[in-house]
Amino acid sequence: MSNNNHAEVYQRVSGLQKDVGKGLILNYIRSCPGEAILDLGCGTGELSAHLAEIVGQEGNVVAVDPDIGRVHVAQETHKGVKNLTFHEGSTAFFPGMSSETYDVIFSNAVLHFVPDKREAFENMFRSLRPGGKIVLSYIDHLPPVVEHVYHELNPANLVRILSMFQLETRSNIEKMCMAAGFDIVQSYDESSVDRQYENGENLCSYFWATSNGIFDPKLVTQDRLARFCARYSSGDSPAKPFKVWAEEGDVYCITIATKPI
């Protein structure tokens, strides 16, 4: 499958990440007309377009993602948004890096994939104007519900799947953030909600798309899926809509920090 195939499916099934991001925006970036925002790890750009609405035509949003397929989908989907541009990029390279260009850097569900987090914080710090802020969500451990999916539905690919994640504890993230020069405003855990899926195929599509094809739906037998649903979900059949229950430890982290004036 091509990058664009993964990206198109990702656009359809990534509601959970988008919901988390919308909450971040509502709580921490809801009023910033005229500002410049960097969306670092924008996926297919739905949250980037929302940010572009918030800053208005006097502001601008630059959105980057390392997955060129997602960038192409974002460019096509949101081509009518005049104050929004999409680029291939990452925490290691993005437009305006080290130039004190941005008022806000927003990064939703990205940091746990970044190998060099110290570099990421340093690049963000040097790219913000004095008084600017970063708004981040990430995980510092693999949520139990996600572990269950990988272990029970794709055990043959488990090592490759887990190698995608570059996890650090929230306390270590805070230390790296402060070492780069930031003042931490808030840093806390937020409980995840139950995950809703249309059916077993929809669940497999989600994990296939979010892993860029490493999670293999072809390895998910009907018996495996039925056992999984019986143990971890509200459904009695993977052919029907069901919720996968959140457990203790199903949390994600929020960090808000500012660059001193």
C-alpha positions, -999 to +999 in steps of 0.1 A: +000+000+000+012+035-007+017+063+018-014+080+004-035+049+011-024+049+047-030+087+049-065+085+034-075+058+059-059+077+087-079+108+078-111+087+082-103+069+114-082+092+135-110+107+155-095+099+189-064+120+182-084+148+168-107+149+198-077+152+221-063+180+199-096+199+199-096+198+236-061+212+238-070+240+214-102+248+232-084+251+266-051+267+255-053+283+221-088+295+217-081+332+213-051+342+193-062+363+163-033+374+141-008+350+156+016+327+138+012+290+148+033+259+140+014+226+140+042+201+145+031+167+133-001+178+116-013+145+102-039+152+075-045+187+087-079+189+103-066+205+135-044+228+114-074+241+095-091+247+129-061+266+141-062+287+109-098+297+116-088+308+151-059+330+140-079+345+112-067+360+079-043+383+098-025+352+112-010+322+096-005+285+104+024+264+092+018+227+094+044+199+090+044+162+091+072+136+083+047+114+064+046+128+029+014+109+022-005+127+050+010+160+038-004+154+003-038+145+016-038+176+039-028+199+010-056+186-012-082+186+015-075+221+028-063+238-003-089+265+000-076+278+034-054+308+024-036+313+057-025+276+060+005+259+044+016+222+047+052+210+044+071+178+049+090+182+081+095+171+117+108+183+150+143+183+134+135+204+104+106+228+097+100+262+081+111+290+104+132+268+126+155+288+150+141+322+137+118+332+166+089+331+141+060+316+160+037+327+188+025+291+195+038+257+187+011+230+188+020+193+188-007+167+193+002+130+199+037+133+183+064+136+210+063+099+219+075+091+183+104+115+184+139+099+191+158+131+201+135+149+224+162+173+237+168+185+202+130+189+197+126+211+227+157+232+217+144+237+182+109+247+195+125+271+220+146+288+193+116+290+169+093+308+194+091+345+199+098+357+235+065+351+254+054+323+230+042+290+242+042+253+234+011+232+237+018+194+237+000+161+242+019+128+242+020+095+260+048+085+284+038+048+284+018+026+261-018+026+272-030-008+284-058-009+258-033-003+230-010-030+244-038-055+244-045-048+207-008-052+197-001-083+218-033-102+211-041-092+175-007-088+159+019-107+180+040-116+150+046-079+144+049-069+180+086-060+180+083-039+149+052-021+163+067-013+196+099+000+180+078+029+166+075+044+201+103+064+218+087+068+253+100+089+281+084+095+315+066+128+320+091+138+346+120+134+321+100+153+295+096+182+320+134+182+327+142+183+290+116+211+285+131+232+313+167+225+302+158+240+268+148+272+286+111+269+290+090+278+320+064+250+325+029+264+331+011+231+334+021+194+331-004+167+340-020+134+330-054+133+314-076+101+315-085+086+282-120+077+272-134+044+259-126+039+222-156+035+199-153+014+167-179+006+141-168-030+139-137-052+140-126-041+106-127-005+116-105-012+147-080-030+124-081-001+099-073+024+127-042+005+139-031-002+104-033+034+094-017+048+126+012+024+123+018+031+086+010-004+078+031-022+104+000-035+121-012-061+097-050-067+095-044-099+076-029-115+107-061-107+127-082-139+126-119-139+134-111-161+165-085-136+177-108-107+172-138-124+189-116-133+219-103-097+221-138-082+220-151-107+246-123-097+270-119-059+265-150-045+249-187-039+252-195-059+221-206-095+218-196-096+181-169-078+162-194-074+133-213-048+153-203-014+168-185-018+202-164+002+227-130-009+239-130+000+276-104+024+290-085+009+319-065+023+348-033+036+332-050+047+300-038+083+302-020+108+281+001+137+291-004+175+286+025+200+288+021+237+284+052+259+287+063+294+277+095+310+265+105+338+289+102+374+277 
